[in-house]
Amino acid sequence: MSFIRGVYAVAIGVLIVLLVIFGIGAFYPANAMDVFIIVLPLGAALAVAGALVHGRHGILGASLILGGTGTMIFAITPYRLDSLWRFIGIAVILAVLLVVGLKVLPALRSDSAD
C-alpha cells in the first residue's frame, strides 16, 4: 500500500510541474525571461503549502512538496538565464527545502514511532 501511495504522490508532483510548464507555454510569451520571477515563488509557495498540509493530508502534502520542488527547478533551467539568477534560484530552493524538511521530517519521525 505504501508503494502505491508513493507512486501516487510522485504522479501528482510530476503533473503539477507539467501543468506549470505547459501553462507558461500556453499563456506567456515564448521569449520572456521574467518567467523565473513568476515560477520560482510559485514553486516555493507550493512546497510550503505542502509542508503546512502534510500533517492532515500526508499524500497531498508530499505531492505539493514534490511539485513545488520540481517547479522551482524548472524556474532555473532557461537557457539564457544569467548565472547570478541561477545561483539565487538554487539558494531559494535549498532554503525552502530546509524549512520544509524541518516542518515535515519531525512529523515523519513521530509517525514511525507509533
Residue, then its C-alpha position, 0 to 999 in steps of 0.5 A: m500500500s505504501f508503494i502505491r501511495g508513493v507512486y501516487a504522490v510522485a504522479i501528482g508532483v510530476l503533473i503539477v510541474l507539467l501543468v506549470i510548464f505547459g501553462i507558461g507555454a500556453f499563456y506567456p510569451a515564448n521569449a520572456m525571461d521574467v518567467f523565473i520571477i513568476v515560477l520560482p515563488l510559485g514553486a516555493a509557495l507550493a512546497v510550503a503549502g505542502a509542508l503546512v498540509h502534510g500533517r492532515h493530508g500526508i499524500l497531498g502534502a508530499s505531492l505539493i512538496l514534490g511539485g513545488t520542488g520540481t517547479m522551482i527547478f524548472a524556474i532555473t533551467p532557461y537557457r539564457l538565464d544569467s548565472l547570478w539568477r541561477f545561483i539565487g534560484i538554487a539558494v531559494i530552493l535549498a532554503v525552502l527545502l530546509v524549512v520544509g524538511l524541518k516542518v515535515l521530517p519531525a512529523l515523519r519521525s513521530d509517525s514511525a514511532d507509533 
